[in-house]
Amino acid sequence: MVVFSLLAGFVLATGTAVISAVATRDVTRTLHQTAAELEQHELAGLATDSAAAEKRAELSQTIVAVMAIAACVLSGAGALLLIRWKKELDTLVTVCAWTRRVKLNDSWVTFEEYLQARFNLQFTHGISEEAAEKLRQEMIELAEADSLRFGSRSDSAAPFEDLAVHQPQAKAA
């Protein structure tokens, strides 16, 4: 009986060990399957996150490119405005209200000097009708004043009364 008991104990222990090994193998297989499923789920999440990050990076690059283009356009527009403003300032001429002299490079020059320096123009001089009439009147007044002062002839202004402004005659066709 002792042998039988030992044999029964051995069979019982072996059966338990076999059952235990089979159960451990099933648990291990279940754990491997669960780990593989978790790994697949994690890899899918990482792929989704990676795709979203790539889209954000592309959007950021697009925004930076648009901002760079906008900065270039605004810089160009600012430069054009500065050039236009400078041209407008260059067209302004400062003229003295009293002497009619023109400011050129921080000095006051005659109108003729300004035109010659700025536009390289050459000049001749003449007299306008208005100035000639004023000069004629002044000469008559001076001649009359001289005649009163020195007692000379009363017709001393007569030579100046006939002076007229020379105007070119139109050629007859």
C-alpha positions in Angstrom: 0.0 0.0 0.0 2.8 2.3 0.6 3.8 1.7 -3.0 0.3 2.4 -4.1 0.2 5.6 -2.1 3.5 6.6 -3.5 2.3 5.8 -6.9 -0.9 7.7 -6.4 1.0 10.6 -5.0 3.4 10.5 -8.0 0.5 10.4 -10.5 -1.3 13.1 -8.7 1.8 15.3 -8.6 2.6 14.6 -12.3 -0.9 15.3 -13.3 -0.9 18.5 -11.4 2.4 19.4 -12.9 1.1 18.7 -16.4 -2.0 20.6 -15.7 0.1 23.4 -14.3 2.4 23.4 -17.3 -0.5 23.5 -19.7 -2.1 26.3 -17.8 1.2 28.2 -17.7 1.6 27.8 -21.4 -2.0 29.1 -22.0 -1.3 32.1 -19.8 2.0 32.7 -21.5 0.4 32.5 -24.9 -2.4 34.9 -23.7 0.2 37.3 -22.4 2.1 37.2 -25.6 -1.1 37.8 -27.6 -2.1 40.7 -25.3 1.4 42.2 -25.6 1.4 41.9 -29.4 -2.1 43.6 -29.5 -0.9 46.4 -27.2 2.2 46.8 -29.4 0.1 47.0 -32.6 -2.2 49.5 -30.9 0.7 51.7 -29.7 2.3 51.5 -33.2 -1.0 52.6 -34.8 -1.2 55.5 -32.3 2.4 56.5 -33.0 1.7 56.5 -36.8 -1.4 58.7 -36.3 0.6 61.1 -34.1 3.5 61.1 -36.6 1.1 62.0 -39.5 -0.5 64.8 -37.4 2.9 66.2 -36.5 4.0 66.1 -40.2 0.8 68.0 -41.2 1.5 70.6 -38.5 5.1 70.9 -39.7 3.9 71.4 -43.3 1.4 74.0 -42.1 4.1 75.8 -40.1 6.4 75.8 -43.2 3.6 77.2 -45.3 2.8 80.0 -42.8 6.5 80.9 -42.6 6.8 81.0 -46.4 3.7 83.2 -46.6 5.0 85.5 -43.9 8.4 85.8 -45.7 6.7 86.7 -48.9 4.5 89.2 -47.1 7.6 90.7 -45.5 9.3 91.0 -48.9 6.2 92.6 -50.5 5.9 95.1 -47.6 9.6 95.9 -47.7 9.4 96.5 -51.4 6.3 98.7 -51.0 8.1 100.6 -48.2 11.1 101.1 -50.4 8.9 102.4 -53.3 7.2 104.8 -51.0 10.6 106.1 -49.7 11.8 106.6 -53.3 8.6 108.4 -54.2 8.8 110.6 -51.1 12.4 111.4 -52.0 11.5 112.3 -55.6 8.7 114.5 -54.2 11.1 116.3 -51.9 13.6 116.7 -54.8 10.9 118.5 -56.8 10.3 121.0 -54.0 12.3 124.2 -54.5 12.7 126.6 -51.6 12.4 130.3 -52.7 13.0 133.2 -50.4 9.7 135.2 -50.2 11.6 138.5 -50.0 14.7 138.2 -52.3 13.3 135.5 -54.6 16.6 133.6 -54.3 16.6 129.8 -54.4 18.1 127.5 -51.7 20.6 125.1 -53.3 22.8 122.9 -51.1 22.4 125.0 -48.0 23.2 128.3 -49.7 21.0 130.9 -51.4 21.6 131.5 -55.1 20.0 133.5 -57.9 17.3 131.8 -59.9 19.7 131.6 -62.9 22.4 130.0 -60.8 19.9 127.5 -59.5 18.7 126.5 -63.0 22.3 126.3 -64.3 23.4 124.1 -61.4 20.3 121.9 -61.4 19.5 121.6 -65.1 22.7 122.8 -66.8 20.9 125.6 -68.6 22.5 128.6 -70.2 20.9 132.1 -70.2 20.5 135.3 -72.1 18.6 138.3 -70.8 15.9 140.4 -72.2 13.2 142.7 -70.7 9.6 142.0 -70.5 6.9 144.5 -71.6 5.9 145.2 -68.1 9.4 145.9 -66.9 10.1 148.1 -70.0 7.0 150.2 -69.4 8.0 150.6 -65.7 11.5 151.6 -66.8 10.2 154.1 -69.3 7.9 155.7 -66.7 10.8 155.9 -64.3 13.0 157.6 -66.9 10.2 160.1 -67.7 9.8 160.9 -64.0 13.6 161.3 -63.6 13.8 163.6 -66.6 11.0 165.7 -65.3 12.6 165.9 -61.9 15.9 166.9 -63.4 14.2 169.6 -65.5 12.6 171.0 -62.4 15.8 170.9 -60.4 18.1 172.3 -62.9 15.7 174.5 -64.8 16.3 172.9 -68.2 13.9 172.6 -71.0 10.3 171.5 -70.2 10.4 169.0 -73.0 13.3 167.0 -71.4 11.0 163.9 -71.0 9.9 164.0 -74.6 12.6 161.6 -76.0 11.5 158.9 -73.5 7.8 159.2 -74.3 8.3 157.8 -77.7 10.1 154.8 -76.4 8.1 151.6 -76.9 8.9 148.1 -76.1 10.4 146.4 -79.2 8.2 143.7 -80.4 9.1 141.6 -83.4 6.8 142.2 -86.4 5.1 139.2 -87.9 6.1 138.5 -91.4 3.4 138.9 -94.0 2.7 135.8 -96.0 
